[in-house]
Amino acid sequence: MLGALPVVRDFLRRLGVASVVDRLCPVREDARLTHGQVIEVLIANRLTCPTAMVRVADWAAAWAVEE
């Protein structure tokens, strides 16, 4: 069950959120994720399951898929 995640992902991609953030905030070459990817995850969390920020990792473990 993905809920609204596919819709949120589509809007974030259409808006180019990750690419804008990554262009403005470059990352080190050894980073596992870009700043843009992290921002997209945080936005998806806020829009689909707003809980305490300390629980984002739990949310991601339960809900995060490729989307």
Secondary structure as UniProt FT lines:
FT   TURN            3..4
FT   HELIX           5..15
FT   HELIX           17..24
FT   TURN            29..30
FT   HELIX           35..48
FT   HELIX           53..55
FT   HELIX           56..63
//
